[in-house]
């Protein structure tokens, strides 16, 4: 009875601890989906700016300035293609993280929720950096584009407005980052619960990478195999204790008619 209550209590703690970790997983998953959606929109804008853009001929610049439009076109197409590629990398990266991370968290072995959540948290910096690079290239291409399709007066004004927009975006980023920044060492950590009463261990990276190396079995990792073995050991111990030293069945009279042999287990 005590063994069954112990297993039930451990399963209840494990379920609650996994539910706490699931909230963090959903947070990272929604963030990646938001960034991936915005990157897809920017990728569509970039490919439109690449295909639909038709700059004026180099002849209109005059023979003495024919080199200028060639340099501007060179910089423009490199910038817009870089922006498109960066946004496509973000889209593919967030899609892979959302699909594979959710699959591992729900269908993986014991401790997969911890490993999937920590993996999403570590991958977020790479995604955000590439997204910022793609956004900067998209806005930067506008600075070059205005000089190819507008007169110099209009181009100068539009370029100043674009640069002010870039500066404002950077200021907003710095302000929001400082407002919501916190010390990573003071974050809420469930490791004491996961590795303590709940007995949940994260899946090793080797196991995720397809290696045949299996995690070491431990009486604290909540394996079903270990629980079955523990229950069997308790049953075996009780059976030996109740049998005593004699293996013969005990005679028991029944209404004075003969004897019925009952073997106690």
C-alpha positions as CSV (number, residue, x, y, z in Angstrom):
1,X,0.0,0.0,0.0
2,X,2.8,2.4,0.9
3,X,4.6,1.6,-2.3
4,X,1.5,2.3,-4.4
5,X,1.0,5.6,-2.5
6,X,4.6,6.6,-3.1
7,X,4.3,5.9,-6.8
8,X,1.0,7.9,-7.0
9,X,2.6,10.8,-5.1
10,X,5.6,10.8,-7.4
11,X,3.4,10.7,-10.5
12,X,1.3,13.6,-9.2
13,X,4.4,15.8,-8.5
14,X,5.8,14.9,-11.9
15,X,2.6,16.0,-13.6
16,X,2.5,19.3,-11.8
17,X,6.2,20.0,-12.4
18,X,5.8,19.3,-16.1
19,X,2.8,21.7,-16.3
20,X,4.9,24.5,-14.8
21,X,7.6,23.9,-17.4
22,X,4.9,23.7,-20.2
23,X,4.0,27.4,-19.5
24,X,7.6,28.4,-20.2
25,X,7.6,26.3,-23.3
26,X,4.4,27.9,-24.6
27,X,5.9,31.3,-24.0
28,X,9.0,30.6,-26.2
29,X,6.8,28.8,-28.8
30,X,4.5,31.9,-29.2
31,X,7.5,34.2,-29.4
32,X,9.0,32.2,-32.2
33,X,5.7,32.1,-34.1
34,X,5.4,35.9,-33.9
35,X,9.0,36.5,-35.1
36,X,8.5,33.9,-37.9
37,X,5.3,35.6,-39.1
38,X,6.9,39.0,-39.2
39,X,10.0,37.6,-41.0
40,X,7.7,36.0,-43.6
41,X,6.0,39.4,-44.2
42,X,9.4,41.1,-44.6
43,X,10.6,38.3,-47.0
44,X,7.5,39.0,-49.2
45,X,8.3,42.7,-49.2
46,X,12.0,42.1,-50.0
47,X,11.2,39.8,-53.0
48,X,8.7,42.4,-54.3
49,X,11.3,45.2,-54.0
50,X,13.8,42.9,-55.8
51,X,11.5,42.0,-58.7
52,X,9.4,45.1,-59.2
53,X,12.1,47.7,-58.8
54,X,13.1,49.2,-62.2
55,X,15.7,51.9,-61.8
56,X,16.4,54.4,-64.5
57,X,19.1,53.8,-67.2
58,X,22.7,54.7,-66.5
59,X,22.6,57.0,-69.5
60,X,20.4,59.5,-67.7
61,X,23.1,60.2,-65.2
62,X,25.4,61.4,-67.9
63,X,28.7,60.0,-69.2
64,X,30.7,61.6,-66.3
65,X,28.4,60.0,-63.6
66,X,27.7,56.7,-65.3
67,X,29.7,54.9,-62.5
68,X,27.4,56.2,-59.8
69,X,24.2,54.3,-60.7
70,X,26.2,51.1,-61.2
71,X,27.6,51.3,-57.7
72,X,24.2,52.2,-56.2
73,X,22.5,49.3,-58.0
74,X,25.2,46.9,-56.9
75,X,24.7,48.0,-53.2
76,X,20.9,47.9,-53.5
77,X,20.6,44.4,-54.9
78,X,23.2,43.0,-52.4
79,X,21.3,44.6,-49.5
80,X,17.8,43.5,-50.6
81,X,19.0,40.0,-51.4
82,X,20.7,39.8,-48.0
83,X,17.5,41.0,-46.3
84,X,15.5,38.3,-48.1
85,X,17.9,35.5,-47.3
86,X,18.1,36.6,-43.6
87,X,14.3,36.6,-43.3
88,X,14.0,33.3,-45.0
89,X,16.5,31.8,-42.5
90,X,14.4,33.1,-39.7
91,X,11.2,31.6,-41.2
92,X,12.9,28.2,-41.6
93,X,14.5,28.3,-38.2
94,X,11.4,29.2,-36.3
95,X,9.4,26.6,-38.2
96,X,11.9,23.9,-37.4
97,X,12.0,24.9,-33.7
98,X,8.2,25.1,-33.4
99,X,7.6,21.7,-35.0
100,X,10.5,19.7,-33.7
101,X,10.4,21.3,-30.3
102,X,6.7,20.7,-29.8
103,X,7.1,17.1,-31.0
104,X,9.9,16.4,-28.6
105,X,8.1,18.0,-25.7
106,X,4.9,16.0,-26.2
107,X,6.1,12.7,-27.6
108,X,9.7,12.4,-26.3
109,X,10.9,10.3,-23.3
110,X,10.7,11.3,-19.7
111,X,12.3,14.7,-19.2
112,X,11.8,15.8,-22.8
113,X,9.8,18.9,-21.7
114,X,12.8,20.3,-19.8
115,X,15.2,19.6,-22.7
116,X,12.8,21.1,-25.3
117,X,12.1,24.2,-23.2
118,X,15.8,24.8,-22.5
119,X,16.6,24.3,-26.2
120,X,14.1,26.9,-27.3
121,X,15.5,29.3,-24.8
122,X,19.0,28.9,-26.1
123,X,18.1,29.2,-29.7
124,X,16.2,32.5,-29.3
125,X,19.3,34.7,-29.5
126,X,20.3,33.4,-32.9
127,X,16.8,33.9,-34.2
128,X,16.6,37.5,-32.9
129,X,20.0,38.5,-34.3
130,X,19.2,37.2,-37.8
131,X,15.8,38.9,-37.7
132,X,17.4,42.2,-36.7
133,X,19.9,41.9,-39.5
134,X,17.1,41.3,-42.0
135,X,15.1,44.2,-40.8
136,X,18.2,46.5,-41.0
137,X,19.0,45.4,-44.5
138,X,15.4,46.0,-45.6
139,X,15.4,49.6,-44.2
140,X,18.9,50.2,-45.6
141,X,17.9,49.2,-49.1
142,X,15.4,52.1,-49.0
143,X,18.2,54.5,-48.4
144,X,19.9,53.4,-51.6
145,X,16.7,53.0,-53.6
146,X,15.6,56.7,-53.3
147,X,18.8,57.8,-55.0
148,X,18.0,55.6,-58.0
149,X,14.4,56.7,-58.7
150,X,14.2,60.3,-57.3
151,X,15.9,63.6,-58.0
152,X,18.6,64.6,-55.6
153,X,16.4,67.0,-53.6
154,X,13.7,64.4,-53.0
155,X,16.3,61.7,-52.5
156,X,18.1,63.7,-49.8
157,X,14.9,64.3,-47.9
158,X,13.7,60.7,-48.2
159,X,17.1,59.5,-47.1
160,X,17.1,61.7,-44.0
161,X,13.6,60.4,-43.1
162,X,14.8,56.8,-43.5
163,X,17.8,57.4,-41.3
164,X,15.7,59.1,-38.7
165,X,13.4,56.0,-38.8
166,X,16.4,53.7,-38.3
167,X,17.6,55.8,-35.3
168,X,14.1,55.7,-33.8
169,X,13.9,52.0,-34.2
170,X,17.2,51.6,-32.4
171,X,16.1,54.0,-29.6
172,X,12.9,52.0,-29.1
173,X,14.8,48.8,-29.0
174,X,17.2,50.2,-26.3
175,X,14.4,51.6,-24.2
176,X,12.3,48.5,-24.3
177,X,15.3,46.3,-23.6
178,X,16.3,48.4,-20.6
179,X,12.8,48.5,-19.3
180,X,12.2,44.8,-19.3
181,X,15.8,43.6,-18.7
182,X,16.5,41.4,-15.6
183,X,19.3,39.4,-14.1
184,X,19.3,35.9,-15.5
185,X,20.7,34.6,-12.2
186,X,17.5,35.7,-10.5
187,X,15.1,33.9,-12.8
188,X,12.6,31.3,-11.5
189,X,14.3,27.9,-11.7
190,X,12.4,24.7,-11.4
191,X,15.5,22.5,-11.3
192,X,15.1,22.0,-7.5
193,X,11.6,20.6,-8.1
194,X,12.5,18.7,-11.2
195,X,15.5,16.9,-9.8
196,X,14.1,16.7,-6.3
197,X,10.6,15.4,-5.4
198,X,9.4,15.2,-9.0
199,X,12.5,13.1,-10.1
200,X,12.6,14.4,-13.7
201,X,15.8,14.5,-15.6
202,X,16.4,16.2,-18.9
203,X,17.2,14.1,-22.0
204,X,20.9,14.1,-22.8
205,X,21.8,15.9,-26.1
206,X,23.5,12.7,-27.4
207,X,20.2,10.9,-27.2
208,X,18.5,13.7,-29.2
209,X,21.3,13.7,-31.9
210,X,20.5,10.1,-32.8
211,X,23.2,8.4,-30.8
212,X,22.7,5.0,-29.4
213,X,23.9,6.1,-26.0
214,X,21.2,5.8,-23.5
215,X,20.9,7.8,-20.3
216,X,22.1,6.0,-17.2
217,X,19.3,4.5,-15.2
218,X,18.7,6.0,-11.8
219,X,16.1,5.4,-9.1
220,X,15.4,9.1,-9.2
221,X,14.6,9.5,-12.9
222,X,11.0,8.2,-12.6
223,X,11.5,5.4,-15.2
224,X,8.6,3.0,-15.5
225,X,11.0,0.1,-15.6
226,X,12.5,1.1,-12.3
227,X,9.0,1.5,-10.7
228,X,8.0,-2.0,-11.8
229,X,11.2,-3.5,-10.5
230,X,10.7,-1.7,-7.1
231,X,7.2,-3.0,-6.9
232,X,8.3,-6.5,-7.7
233,X,11.0,-6.3,-5.1
234,X,8.5,-5.3,-2.4
235,X,6.2,-8.2,-3.4
236,X,9.1,-10.6,-3.3
237,X,10.2,-9.5,0.1
238,X,6.6,-9.8,1.5
239,X,6.2,-13.2,-0.1
240,X,9.4,-14.6,1.5
241,X,8.5,-13.1,4.9
242,X,5.0,-14.7,4.9
243,X,6.2,-18.1,3.7
244,X,8.5,-18.6,6.6
245,X,11.0,-21.4,6.7
246,X,8.6,-24.2,5.8
247,X,7.4,-24.7,2.2
248,X,4.7,-27.3,3.0
249,X,1.1,-26.3,3.0
250,X,-0.7,-26.0,6.3
251,X,-3.6,-28.4,7.0
252,X,-6.9,-26.7,7.9
253,X,-10.0,-28.7,9.1
254,X,-13.3,-27.9,7.3
255,X,-16.4,-29.0,9.3
256,X,-14.6,-32.1,10.5
257,X,-14.7,-33.5,7.0
258,X,-11.3,-34.2,5.8
259,X,-8.6,-31.5,5.5
260,X,-8.2,-28.7,3.0
261,X,-4.6,-27.5,2.2
262,X,-4.3,-23.8,1.8
263,X,-1.0,-22.4,0.7
264,X,-0.4,-18.9,2.0
265,X,1.4,-16.5,-0.2
